[in-house]
Amino acid sequence: MTKKQIIAAVDGSIYSSNALDYLIRLFSGNTDIAIHLLSIVSSAGSDQNWMLDVDPLRGQTPAVERGVRVAEKYLQDARARLLRNGFGEEQITVRVEVSTASVATAIHHDANRGNYDGLLVGRRGMGKVGEMFFGSVSAYLVKQCHEVPLWIIDGEVSSSRFLLAVNSTPESLLAADHLGFMMQDCPDVEICLYHSIPIFGSRQAAREEDFIKLWGREWCEEHLDIENYLFHAHAQILMDNGIDRKRISQLPMRRDLDASRDLLRQARKHDCGTIVIGRRGRDIAKGFLGGVSDRTMQQAQNMAIWLVG
């Protein structure tokens, strides 16, 4: 069986450490997971490194060389930590990448080049204001990384339960498919399906044809329940991936002014450490405050957010 491939950004920080703890909590002892540890050393802004673009044989600056040595130590420490916690040597690779781009851009490009099933990043949890003034690797990736499912880890995640955000769109079903695929070899996984009903307005449901293109007419005719927010279809997608039906529960729907706030509240109430959300493409207008997935990520504390799409 082909291993599921996760690329994890490592920088030696407590945020990176929290992300490793999350991997250990979910996948320790699971031999069908491959972890690719990546550390970026950026030479962006260095006056001496512009020559690397025109003369690739030119040596790196002392500052970059020091950065590489430090990054290699971080990677070896991370690798040793995974080995101590149930991962085999054949499951882990490590790599330092020196880039003239920013760290966030380099991580994004590297994730796109590989055949990865998820990109794991620990975040500093500064929130919207902090990101506006100081920038953030995770904030950049949330905006730009739509090709690879993005796993953002904020703080210490203490629960292995999942809350899957349900709505009547193909993106939501794709998120269910990703969750089912990644957790199919974890027999104790517990998944809560939840739909937050907006008090004002609602997002227009997709047409049946939009689902048929992805899952085929026969499957859709049997399982699509658009009028019921696709609760049955989400559960079926999970079961098609091998998730036991007894491990899937449906939470009562609620109305709220802010779906993102409601998702976080329900996750805390039902002891879910991860929220999984299917999101629209980067070209879809989402307003000044962003879409539900953006706002959920911004407000999350001690929680993991999976963004799919």
N, C-alpha and C positions, 0 to 999 in steps of 0.2 A: 504494500500500500504506500502511495506517495505521502510523504510527511506534509503536514500543514506548516507553511513557512511564515514565521513572524520576524520582522526586522525591528530591532529595539535600539533607540538612540541612547548612548551612554556618555555622560560627561562628568562623572564623579560626584555629582551633587546629591543632596538628600532627595531631590525630586526624581532623579534617575534611580536612586536606591528604592524609593517607593514603587516605581514601575517594576523593578525586578521582584520585589516582594509580591506584587500582584500576579506576575507570571508564576511564581512559585506556588501561590495559593491556588491558582486555577489548574495548573498543569504538572505539578510535581508528580513524578512517576509515570507520566503519560509519554510513551515512547513514539507516538505518532506526531509529535511536535518538534520542529527544528527551529532553533533560535539563532538569529544572525545579529550579533552585537556590533554596532557601528559607532565609531567616534569620529567626529569631524574636527579637523584643525583648519581654521579659516585664515588665509593670508590676506583677506580683503582689507584694504586700507594701509597695507605696508608699502612704503615707497620703494623698497628694494625688490619686492616680489613681482612688480609689473614685468620685469625682464623674463620671468618664467613663461609668459605668453609668447614671446618671440624667440626664446632660446630655452627649450625644455631640458637641455642638458646642464643648464646652469644650476649650481647647488642652492639649497634652501638657505634662508637666513638663519642665524642662530636662534632667533625668537621662534621661528617655525619648527626648527629641530627640537627645541625644548618642549614645544607644544606636542610634538609627536611622541616624545618619550613619556610625557605625562599621560597622554591619551592611551598609550600602550599599557601603562600601569593600571589605569582605570579599567581597561578591557580585561586584563588578566585577573584583577580583583573580582570583576563581575562574573567572569567565567568560573572562577573558583567557588564563588557563592552559589551559582546554579548547580555545580557539581556536588557541593555539600548537601543540596536540598532535592536530590532525587532525579537530576538530569544526567544523562550519559554523555561521555566525551564526544561521541559521534553525532550528538544532537546540537552541538554548539560550534559556531564559527565566530571569529573575531576579525575586525578589519579597521584600520585607521585610514581615513581619506583626507588628503590635503587638498583644499579647494580655494580658488581665488574668489569664489562667491561667498555669500553669507552662510552661516551655519544652517539656517532654515531652508534656504534655497538648495543647498547641497544635499540635505536630508531628503527633500522632496524629489530631486533629480535621481538620487540613488534608489529611492523606493520605486520610482517609475521604471527604472532600468531592470529591476529584478522581477521575478515571478512570485511576489509575496501575497499572502492572504491577509496580512494585517501589519500596520505600522504603529508601534508602541512608543509613546512619548510621555514623560512626566512633565507636569507644568508647575509653574511657580505660583499660580493662583492669585495673580494681581488683580484680576477683574478687568472690566471694561476701561476704567479710567487709567489704570496702570499700563494697559496695552497701548492706549492712545499716545501716551507720552514716552514710554520707554521701548515699545516694541516687544514682541514675544514670539519665540519659535513656534509655540503651540498655536497662537493666534494666526500666524502666517499660514501654517499647515491647514488649519480649519478652513481658511478662505481658499486655498489653492489646491489642496490635495483631495481630489475627488476620484482618482483612479484606483487607489488602494484604500480599503477600510481603515479608518483612523481611530486608534484607541488612545484617548487622553486620560491620564491618571492624575487626579488631584488629591494630594495628601495621602493618608493611610486608609486603604480600603479594607474593611474588616469582614465583609460578607461576600460569599460566592454566589448569592442569589441574583437573578437577572430580572429587570423590568423591561419588557419589550413594548415600545410605544406603537399602538395599533391605529391605523386609519385606512381609508379606502383608496389607497394609491399603490401603484407598482413598486415605488421606492420602499414603502413599508414592508411589502412582502419580500423584497430583496434583502432587507435587513433581517427578517426572520430566517431567510435561507442562509445568510452568512452566520447568524447565531447558531442555527442548527448544525451547520457544517463544522464549525469550530468546536462545538461542545458534544459532538456525537459520540465521542469515546469517553465521556465523563458520565458514568451511570447515575451519579448522585446529583446531577444538575437540577436546579429548580428554576422555573421560568414563569413569571407573572405577566399576563397580557392585560394591557390597560389602555383605554381610550379616554382622553380628556375632551369634554364637549365645550366649545367656546360659547360664552354668553352672548357675545355680539358677533354675528357673521359666522361663516364656516368656509373651509376650503372645499372647492368643488371636487367631487369624487371623479376618479378617472373613468373612462369608458371601458366596457368589457373588451373591446378590441385591443386596448393597451395591454391587457393582461394576456390575451391569447397569443400575442407576438412573443411573449416570454415563456409561457407555460403550456401552450397548445390548447386547442379548442376542447378536447375531451376532458382534460384535467379541469379546465375552467367551468365547463358545464356541470361538472359534478361537485366542485368545491367552492366556487365563488359565491360569497354572500355579501355583495356590496351594500345592500340595505342594512346590514348588521355590522358595518364597519370592518368586515372581513375577519371577524374573530375566528370563525371556523377555518377560513383559508389559512390564517396565520398558524393555527394549531396544526393543520394538515401539513403545511410546509415543514414545520419542526419535526413532525412524526415521519415524514418522508426522509428526513435526514437521520432517523434512528432514535429520536428523543422519545422516551416512554411517555405515553399520554398521562399517566399518573403524576408525572413531573411538571405538567403544564396546568396552570390555574388561570381563571379569568376573574379579574377584579371588577367590582361594581363601578360603572362610569360615574363621573362627577362633572359638574359645570364650574368653570372658573374663568376669570378675566384673562389670565395668563397661563397658557398651556405649559410653558416651561416651568413656571413656579409649581404648578400642579404636579407635573411629572416628578420633580424633586421631592415634593412633599409625600407623594405616594410611595416613592422608592424608600424614603426614610421610614415611613409608617410600616411597610411590609418587609423591612430589613433586607433591601436589595442593594448590593454594593455597586452594581453596574446598570446603567440605562442604555438601551440599544435603540437608535433612531435611524430611520431611513430619511435621507434628505434630498432636496432638489439640487439640480446641477448649479454650477457656479454662475451660469449666465441668467438664472432666474432672479428677477428683482425681488428683494426681501424687505425693503424699507430701511429706514435709518437705524432701527434697533436690531435689524437682522431677523432671521427666521427662528422658529422654535428651537432647532438644533443649536444655532449660535447662542441664543439666550440661555439655554440649558447649560451649555458648556461654561459660559461666563459665570453662572451662579453656583456651579457645583462645588461642594466642599467635601473632602474625604470621600470621594466617589469617582468611579470610572465612567466615562461616556464613550460609547462606540458610535461613530458616525459612518454610515454606509451610503455611498452614492456621491 
